[in-house]
Amino acid sequence: MVKAYFKDFRNPGYLHSSSSIFLFFACQAIWWSFFQLWLTSAKSGLGLSGSAVGTIYAANSVTTLILMFIYGAIQDKLGLKRTLLIFCGILASLVGPFFTWIYGPLLHHHFITGIIVGALYLPTAFLATAPLTETYAEKASRKFHFEYGQARAWASLGYALAALIAGFLFVIDPLLNFWSGTVLGVLFLLDLIISKSDAKQFDKTTDKEFASNSEKSSVPTIKEMLSITKIPELWVMIFLTMFTWTFYTVFDQQMFPEFYTLLFSTAAKGQQMYGTLNSIQVFFEAVMMGVIPLIMRKIGVRKTLLLGMLVMSIRIGGCGIAHDPVTVSFIKMLHSIEVPLFMLPIFRYFTLHFDARLSATLYMVGFQVAAQIGQVILSTPLGKLHDIFGYSTTFRVISGVVFLTTICAFFLLKKDNEDVNGEPFLTV
């Protein structure tokens, strides 16, 4: 197994996908991991209320869900061309100037205008680009014959390293986080440009099954992309995503950072500990990205996804019961298995039961867009619920919803040998 893992390091497709996804997630993590704290902290940020933060997240989600459908459709047409990623890389490299001279001042002095401007930039440069890099890596894994989970692990590793640094930078000056994002964004852009020609050369030498004629015939038409909305099974996935991953996202992004830092005697100590814990957790997440595919081969796609939902419910509920930093820190570590248990089988579920040519569009619409729609609907109400009842009650409500959805998923998710319209999955 070890030899098989290191064998991929001689695979140009794996190297290109891993380096780009590593740099992008590091670019996003350096500021995104502390975005909620920047919004809510009176000393280090803007000191906004829970409902105001919820409104910002909801507005970002509106743009993100539209863009993810567009990005998915465009990338399905582009195949493995990096044109769209390069465009996103240019925008990502501007995050430092944007937060320093545009977004921060607008939110402080002209809140509504700031929300609108942020909802145009953040999804275009980051929030819709993150799943785009994932779908690109997944497409590359099928074409260049490497394990997607191993490439996706580099995203988690990039996020972990950046989150660790972010905790120390934020205490010194939050603007350092955003300008560090610019540096990493430039590196991401350079990686896309420099490796582009090499990827094309490797593309010419791949197996005959990916020869030009067959590749052209495998490109989905616009009609096929639009027709996915007529598939009943896709709406099942949208429902399950909205009532699991959406609630997890609101919990993890809008609430947990401040909740965790408040457990400490000072805000600075809490912020540093949060950065360190977040980094450790994501590092183990990267490790589990390589382990979970082995588990999935043993128990199957459906059971792995159900297990991910169950762990999600337990982790959120545990934070609603625990009140000391040590216990909450241990509960947070469940995140390292929760994310790969959920995301890897979601991808494989779509390529198993749906047309694999539409993987980017299906993933964007059935998972990412559905999650964003849920955030638009739920961000502000859950923010108000927190303002009225506090974190513990809100976390228990979220956990209960996810658990009930897991029960529904047990009856709604197709078995791995049922309606196989994509690439078959064989357990070992």
C-alpha positions in Angstrom: 0.0 0.0 0.0 2.9 2.4 0.8 4.6 1.6 -2.5 1.3 2.3 -4.3 0.9 5.6 -2.5 4.4 6.9 -3.5 4.0 5.6 -7.0 1.6 8.4 -7.6 4.5 10.9 -7.1 5.7 9.8 -10.5 2.3 10.6 -12.0 2.3 14.2 -13.5 -1.5 14.3 -13.3 -1.4 13.6 -9.5 1.4 16.1 -8.9 -0.4 18.9 -10.8 -3.7 18.3 -9.1 -2.2 18.0 -5.6 0.0 21.1 -5.8 -2.8 23.3 -7.0 -5.4 22.0 -4.5 -2.8 22.4 -1.7 -2.0 26.0 -2.5 -5.6 27.0 -3.0 -6.8 25.6 0.3 -3.8 27.2 2.1 -4.7 30.5 0.4 -8.3 30.3 1.7 -7.5 28.9 5.1 -5.1 31.6 6.1 -8.0 34.1 6.3 -11.2 32.0 6.1 -10.4 30.0 9.2 -10.6 33.3 11.2 -13.2 35.1 9.2 -16.0 34.5 11.7 -13.8 35.8 14.5 -12.8 38.8 12.5 -16.5 39.6 12.0 -17.5 39.1 15.7 -14.5 40.2 17.7 -14.9 43.7 19.1 -11.1 44.0 19.7 -9.6 42.3 16.6 -12.4 42.8 14.1 -15.8 44.4 13.5 -17.8 43.2 16.6 -20.9 42.2 14.6 -23.9 40.3 16.2 -24.8 36.7 15.4 -27.7 37.8 13.2 -25.5 40.2 11.2 -22.9 37.5 10.7 -25.7 35.2 9.5 -26.9 37.8 7.0 -23.3 38.1 5.6 -23.0 34.3 5.2 -26.5 34.1 3.7 -25.7 36.8 1.1 -22.4 35.0 0.2 -24.3 31.8 -0.2 -26.7 33.3 -2.7 -23.9 34.2 -5.1 -22.0 31.0 -4.3 -24.9 28.7 -5.3 -25.4 30.5 -8.6 -21.7 30.5 -9.4 -21.2 26.8 -8.5 -23.7 25.7 -11.1 -22.0 28.0 -13.6 -18.5 26.8 -12.6 -19.6 23.2 -12.7 -21.1 23.5 -16.2 -18.1 25.4 -17.5 -15.5 22.9 -16.1 -17.4 20.0 -17.5 -17.1 21.6 -20.9 -13.4 22.5 -20.3 -12.5 19.0 -19.1 -9.0 19.4 -17.6 -8.2 22.8 -19.1 -7.3 25.3 -16.3 -8.7 28.4 -17.9 -11.4 28.9 -15.3 -9.0 28.1 -12.4 -6.5 30.7 -13.6 -9.3 33.3 -13.6 -10.2 32.4 -10.0 -6.5 32.4 -9.1 -6.2 36.0 -10.3 -9.1 37.0 -8.0 -7.8 35.0 -5.1 -4.4 36.8 -5.2 -6.3 40.1 -4.5 -7.7 39.1 -1.2 -5.3 41.3 0.9 -6.1 44.6 -0.9 -9.8 43.7 -1.0 -10.2 43.2 2.8 -7.9 46.1 3.7 -9.1 48.8 1.5 -12.6 47.8 0.4 -14.5 45.1 2.4 -13.5 46.0 5.9 -14.2 49.8 5.6 -17.5 49.1 3.8 -18.8 46.7 6.4 -17.8 49.2 9.1 -19.3 52.3 7.6 -21.8 51.1 4.9 -22.9 47.7 6.0 -25.4 46.8 3.3 -23.0 47.9 0.5 -20.3 45.9 2.1 -22.5 42.8 2.1 -23.2 43.2 -1.6 -19.6 43.8 -2.6 -18.4 40.9 -0.4 -21.1 38.6 -1.9 -19.7 39.4 -5.4 -16.0 38.9 -4.6 -15.8 36.1 -2.0 -17.8 33.5 -3.8 -16.2 34.3 -7.2 -12.6 34.1 -5.8 -13.0 31.5 -3.0 -16.3 30.0 -1.9 -17.3 28.6 -5.4 -13.6 28.0 -6.3 -13.0 25.5 -3.5 -15.4 22.9 -4.9 -14.2 23.7 -8.4 -10.6 22.6 -7.4 -12.1 19.5 -5.9 -14.0 18.5 -9.0 -10.9 19.2 -11.1 -8.9 16.9 -9.0 -11.6 14.2 -9.1 -11.8 14.4 -12.9 -8.0 14.2 -13.1 -7.9 11.2 -10.8 -10.2 9.2 -13.1 -8.2 10.3 -16.2 -4.7 9.9 -14.8 -5.4 6.8 -12.7 -4.7 7.9 -9.1 -6.8 7.9 -5.9 -8.8 11.1 -5.5 -8.7 10.9 -1.7 -4.9 11.1 -1.8 -5.0 14.3 -3.9 -7.7 15.7 -1.7 -5.6 15.0 1.3 -3.2 17.7 0.1 -6.0 20.2 0.4 -6.5 19.3 4.0 -2.8 19.5 4.6 -2.6 22.9 3.0 -5.5 24.1 5.1 -3.9 22.7 8.3 -0.6 24.4 7.8 -2.2 27.7 6.9 -4.6 27.5 9.8 -1.7 27.0 12.2 0.1 30.1 11.0 -3.2 32.0 10.9 -3.8 31.7 14.6 -0.5 33.5 15.4 -0.9 36.1 12.7 -4.5 37.0 13.8 -3.3 37.8 17.3 -0.6 40.2 15.9 -2.8 41.8 13.3 -5.8 40.3 11.4 -4.7 42.1 8.2 -1.6 39.9 8.1 -4.0 36.9 7.5 -5.5 38.6 4.4 -2.1 39.7 3.0 -0.7 36.2 3.5 -3.7 35.0 1.5 -2.5 37.3 -1.4 1.0 35.7 -1.3 -0.4 32.2 -1.4 -2.9 33.3 -4.1 0.0 34.4 -6.3 1.8 31.1 -5.7 -1.5 29.2 -6.6 -1.8 31.3 -9.8 1.9 30.7 -10.8 1.4 26.9 -10.2 -1.6 26.8 -12.5 0.3 28.7 -15.3 3.6 26.9 -15.0 2.2 23.4 -14.8 -0.3 23.9 -17.6 2.0 23.0 -20.5 3.3 19.9 -18.7 -0.3 18.7 -18.0 -1.1 19.1 -21.7 2.0 17.1 -22.7 1.0 14.3 -20.3 -2.5 14.4 -21.6 -1.1 13.4 -25.1 0.6 10.4 -23.7 -2.3 8.9 -21.7 -4.0 5.6 -22.5 -5.9 5.1 -25.7 -9.2 5.2 -23.9 -8.6 8.9 -23.5 -7.6 9.6 -27.1 -9.0 12.8 -28.6 -12.0 11.3 -30.4 -13.3 9.5 -27.3 -12.6 12.5 -25.1 -14.6 14.7 -27.4 -17.5 12.3 -27.4 -17.4 12.2 -23.6 -17.9 15.9 -23.2 -21.5 16.5 -22.0 -23.8 18.8 -23.9 -25.6 21.8 -22.4 -28.9 19.9 -22.8 -27.5 17.0 -20.8 -26.3 19.3 -18.1 -29.7 21.0 -17.8 -31.5 17.7 -17.8 -30.0 16.6 -14.5 -32.7 18.7 -12.7 -35.3 16.2 -13.9 -33.6 13.3 -12.1 -35.6 12.4 -8.9 -32.6 10.8 -7.2 -30.7 14.1 -7.5 -33.4 15.8 -5.5 -33.0 13.2 -2.8 -29.3 14.1 -2.6 -30.2 17.8 -2.4 -32.6 17.1 0.5 -30.1 15.1 2.4 -27.3 17.6 1.8 -29.4 20.6 2.9 -30.3 18.9 6.2 -26.8 17.5 7.0 -23.9 19.4 5.4 -25.7 22.7 5.5 -26.3 22.5 9.3 -22.7 21.3 9.8 -21.4 24.3 7.8 -23.4 26.9 9.7 -22.2 25.2 13.0 -18.6 25.0 12.0 -18.1 28.3 10.2 -20.5 30.7 11.8 -20.5 29.5 15.4 -17.8 27.2 16.5 -14.8 29.6 16.3 -16.2 32.2 18.7 -17.8 29.4 20.9 -14.4 27.8 21.3 -12.4 31.0 22.0 -14.9 32.0 24.7 -13.9 28.9 26.7 -10.6 30.5 27.5 -9.6 33.2 30.0 -8.6 35.7 27.3 -9.6 36.2 23.6 -5.9 36.1 22.4 -5.3 32.8 24.1 -8.5 31.3 22.7 -7.6 32.5 19.2 -4.2 31.0 19.3 -5.5 27.7 20.7 -8.2 27.6 18.1 -5.6 28.1 15.3 -3.5 25.3 16.7 -6.4 22.9 17.3 -7.8 23.6 13.8 -4.4 22.9 12.3 -4.0 19.6 14.2 -7.5 18.5 13.3 -7.1 19.3 9.6 -3.7 17.6 9.5 -5.3 14.4 10.8 -8.1 15.0 8.3 -5.5 14.9 5.5 -4.3 11.5 6.9 -7.8 10.2 7.0 -8.4 11.3 3.4 -5.9 8.5 2.5 -7.4 6.0 4.9 -11.1 6.4 4.3 -11.0 5.1 0.7 -9.7 1.8 2.2 -12.6 1.7 4.6 -15.0 2.6 1.8 -13.7 -0.4 -0.2 -14.5 -2.6 2.7 -18.0 -1.4 3.7 -19.2 0.3 0.5 -20.1 3.9 -0.5 -23.6 4.0 1.1 -22.5 2.7 4.5 -19.5 5.1 4.6 -21.8 8.1 3.9 -24.2 7.1 6.6 -21.4 6.7 9.0 -20.2 10.2 8.1 -23.6 11.7 8.9 -23.8 9.9 12.2 -20.3 11.2 13.3 -21.5 14.7 12.2 -24.5 14.5 14.5 -22.4 13.2 17.4 -19.8 15.9 17.1 -22.2 18.8 16.9 -24.3 17.4 19.8 -21.2 16.9 21.9 -20.3 20.6 21.6 -23.8 21.4 22.9 -23.2 19.4 26.0 -19.5 20.0 26.8 -18.4 23.3 28.4 -14.7 23.0 29.0 -11.9 23.5 26.4 -10.3 20.1 26.8 -13.5 18.1 26.2 -14.5 20.4 23.3 -11.0 20.0 21.8 -11.3 16.2 21.8 -14.8 16.4 20.3 -13.4 18.8 17.6 -11.0 16.1 16.6 -13.9 14.0 15.3 -14.0 16.5 12.5 -10.9 14.8 11.1 -12.8 11.7 10.3 -16.2 13.3 9.7 -15.2 15.3 6.6 -13.6 12.5 4.6 -16.4 10.1 5.7 -18.9 12.5 4.2 -17.1 14.1 1.2 -15.4 11.1 -0.4 -18.5 8.9 -0.5 -20.6 11.8 -1.8 -18.3 12.1 -4.8 -18.2 8.4 -5.4 -22.0 8.2 -5.0 -22.5 10.6 -7.8 -20.1 8.8 -10.2 -21.6 5.4 -9.2 -25.3 6.2 -9.7 -25.2 9.0 -12.2 -23.5 9.7 -15.6 -19.8 10.2 -14.7 -19.3 12.7 -17.5 -21.4 15.1 -15.5 -19.5 14.6 -12.3 -18.6 18.3 -11.8 -22.1 19.6 -12.5 -23.7 16.9 -10.3 -21.4 17.6 -7.5 -21.9 21.3 -7.7 -25.7 21.1 -7.9 -26.4 18.0 -5.8 -24.0 18.8 -3.1 -22.4 22.2 -3.1 -25.3 24.2 -4.5 -27.7 22.4 -2.3 -25.6 23.2 0.7 -25.5 26.9 -0.3 -29.2 27.1 -0.7 -29.5 25.7 2.8 -27.1 28.3 4.1 -29.2 31.1 2.5 -32.3 29.8 4.2 -30.7 28.9 7.6 -27.8 31.2 8.3 -29.8 34.2 9.6 -32.5 32.1 11.6 -29.8 30.0 13.3 -27.8 33.2 14.0 -30.9 34.7 15.7 -31.5 31.4 17.5 -28.0 31.7 18.9 -28.5 35.3 19.9 -31.7 34.3 21.9 -30.8 30.9 23.4 -27.0 30.7 23.2 -24.6 28.2 21.7 -25.6 25.0 23.6 -29.3 25.0 22.7 -28.5 25.9 19.1 -25.9 23.1 18.8 -28.4 20.5 20.2 -31.1 21.7 17.7 -28.6 21.3 14.8 -27.5 17.9 16.0 -31.1 16.7 16.3 -31.9 17.7 12.7 -28.8 16.0 11.3 -29.6 12.8 13.3 -33.2 12.7 11.9 -31.8 13.2 8.4 -29.4 10.3 8.9 -32.4 8.1 9.7 -34.1 9.3 6.5 -30.9 8.7 4.5 -30.8 5.0 5.7 -34.1 4.5 3.7 -33.4 6.9 0.8 -29.8 6.2 -0.3 -29.4 3.6 -3.0 -27.3 0.5 -2.3 -24.0 0.3 -4.2 -25.3 -2.4 -6.6 -28.6 -0.6 -7.2 -29.2 1.5 -10.4 -25.5 1.7 -11.3 -25.6 4.3 -14.1 -22.0 5.4 -13.8 -18.7 3.7 -12.8 -19.3 0.4 -10.8 -17.9 0.2 -7.3 -16.4 -3.1 -6.0 -15.8 -3.8 -2.4 -12.9 -6.0 -1.3 
